[in-house]
Amino acid sequence: MTHDFDLVVVGYGAAGVAAAITAARRGARVALVDKQPEDAHFSSTRMSGGLFMGATDIDQATVYLDACSGGMIPVEVSRAWAERAVEVQAWARDIGIESMHAAGGWYPKLPGFESIEVYAPMPRGVDPASVDYTLPAPGELAFKGPVPFGNGQTLHDQLVEAVDAEPNVHPFFGHRAERLLQADDRIVGVRCETAEGTVTFRAGKGVVLSCGGFEQNQEMILNHLKAYPIYFYGAPSNTGDGIRMAQAVGADLWHMNQMIGRAVGHFTHPDGRDISFNISVNPPGYAIVDKYGRRFANEYLQAVSKPNFYYELLHYDADLLEHPRIPAYWIFDSRRLNARPLSGGSFGHYAWSKDNRAEIEMGWIKEADSVEEAARLAGCLDPECAAATVAAYNAACAAGEDEFGRPMSSLVPIDEPPYYCVPVYPGGATTNGGPRRDAKARILNPFGEPIRGLYGAGELGGAIGVLYPSPGANLGEAFAFGAMAAETALEDAI
Ligand SMILES: Cc1cc2nc3c(=O)[nH]c(=O)nc-3n(C[C@H](O)[C@H](O)[C@H](O)COP(=O)(O)OP(=O)(O)OC[C@H]3O[C@@H](n4cnc5c(N)ncnc54)[C@H](O)[C@@H]3O)c2cc1C
């Protein structure tokens, strides 16, 4: 083999760093390989909001995570996560990441909700205790302006610092892992492709797969998710490689049909790139209509970033033989356009303009003097109906009552021209499915037996089922299972 290490960690995101540092601190020599070049390393971790989920009580958090999983995650796996979640803030501090309490869980109706806390990373030199901040309402997340804490870039920078401080961790950028190497029923290494050719790593104590989901692999999206097309704004490099490598050595897969969903924007840049975006419909007024111009759901769920609005977009019409809400159309007026950018952009890939004008000029946002014309330009099949729908919505705003139960505060009319319309699709940050894991982060075969020497962490088969438990659940999970994977690998090797 080209290189000889104790542990090989595939994927330099939050999960991979948690695994690498945990193993290194226990004396292991670790290779941390990533397919992206160092100077253009945009993992989902770096592109993210940087929030990470913790908890205050193991039993309550287990009950809550179990309820969110919809039966897809064995309760002992949720419990293993909860045990780490109560310590995640201290764990992060120990590797140099200070954080502050920034939010709670998503679903106040579910038992154990109160035990969930969400932390945000602090920029260096900002004392969390000095920050004046009001927590968002339970189950909501809609930051109105600049927040006092850091984001995914902050987290990424601090994770890189933490890696650099560990002499036992050796990063290898530009190394695309292609295959796991197996001998005597044990995973003993990884084969990577680089610009200079094939490189092999011996992994004396095992391999941790932490190379993300399949959000940028259209073939896998078509075959595994619940509708098509579905677009993701996560890292372009997350193409399901780890899932295929694990399958090739006999891994079982779990909840491949699950994702963390929202309505997202998806556009083609004049340079030919297709780019997807997280969109912020706030502030109101807003209405989202189907292909035929009809409203169909409580859009407030999207406005407060709830990751279950996308379920409403998946509806299939068995008579029309189509998904009438793919795409759906977001309609708003100059009040919303002028308030702030429609999207935070795609970090490292596209900076959204402050006044939304560049996106209007590229045709991503359609502008017109009437709702009907804006909807027609955007591709709505019945723009006349869309205009009637907005008129009915405006009347509902005046009456203070909405047929879909939107809160009063969100019932702002759409009546200040020009009018705007943007197609939106089911999509989100990440997929959830991947190789099945046990409560010690060991990857299992279809008979429930661990594949010796193989561990999984992060969104590559994350322990998240039907409902995304809270803002920050992905990164909280990545830290928890990354550390767990490294500990188990070293224990199993004894
Ligand atoms: C805009 C946005 C906002 C988000 N906000 C939040 C948030 O605030 N809180 C939260 O919890 N989650 C958030 N998420 C989701 C979260 O960022 C991810 O789920 C999480 O970062 C996943 O971490 P990871 O370590 O599993 O994967 P990643 O951080 O994506 O790292 C995977 C790495 O694996 C590498 N890789 C892929 N294939 C290979 C291969 N074959 N060989 C070698 N390397 C490979 C990739 O290059 C990448 O660097 C957000 C995501 C996005 C896109």
The ligand as a Gaussian input file, in Angstrom:
#p B3LYP/6-31G(d) Opt

LIG

0 1
 C      -26.710000      25.740000       3.216000
 C      -26.729000      24.647000       4.254000
 C      -27.060000      24.966000       5.556000
 C      -27.064000      23.972000       6.530000
 N      -27.223000      24.333000       7.828000
 C      -27.084000      23.395000       8.788000
 C      -27.046000      23.768000      10.154000
 O      -27.045000      24.948000      10.519000
 N      -26.953000      22.761000      11.073000
 C      -26.897000      21.439000      10.704000
 O      -26.839000      20.576000      11.577000
 N      -26.869000      21.079000       9.426000
 C      -26.928000      22.021000       8.469000
 N      -26.818000      21.648000       7.159000
 C      -26.539000      20.233000       6.851000
 C      -25.106000      19.914000       7.302000
 O      -24.259000      20.924000       6.848000
 C      -24.614000      18.573000       6.789000
 O      -25.562000      17.562000       6.963000
 C      -23.343000      18.197000       7.549000
 O      -22.385000      19.212000       7.388000
 C      -22.805000      16.876000       7.074000
 O      -21.530000      16.689000       7.612000
 P      -20.678000      15.494000       7.087000
 O      -19.375000      15.562000       7.790000
 O      -21.456000      14.241000       7.179000
 O      -20.529000      15.790000       5.519000
 P      -19.803000      17.047000       4.749000
 O      -19.589000      18.203000       5.625000
 O      -20.530000      17.272000       3.487000
 O      -18.396000      16.424000       4.403000
 C      -18.290000      15.358000       3.499000
 C      -16.946000      15.470000       2.811000
 O      -16.732000      14.240000       2.114000
 C      -16.037000      14.546000       0.930000
 N      -16.210000      13.438000      -0.011000
 C      -17.321000      13.092000      -0.690000
 N      -17.059000      11.988000      -1.439000
 C      -15.767000      11.660000      -1.224000
 C      -14.908000      10.635000      -1.719000
 N      -15.302000       9.713000      -2.612000
 N      -13.630000      10.591000      -1.284000
 C      -13.168000      11.516000      -0.410000
 N      -13.929000      12.519000       0.082000
 C      -15.220000      12.573000      -0.315000
 C      -16.640000      15.843000       0.461000
 O      -15.762000      16.508000      -0.416000
 C      -16.862000      16.586000       1.787000
 O      -15.782000      17.449000       2.079000
 C      -26.780000      22.621000       6.169000
 C      -26.427000      22.309000       4.868000
 C      -26.382000      23.309000       3.911000
 C      -25.941000      22.940000       2.530000

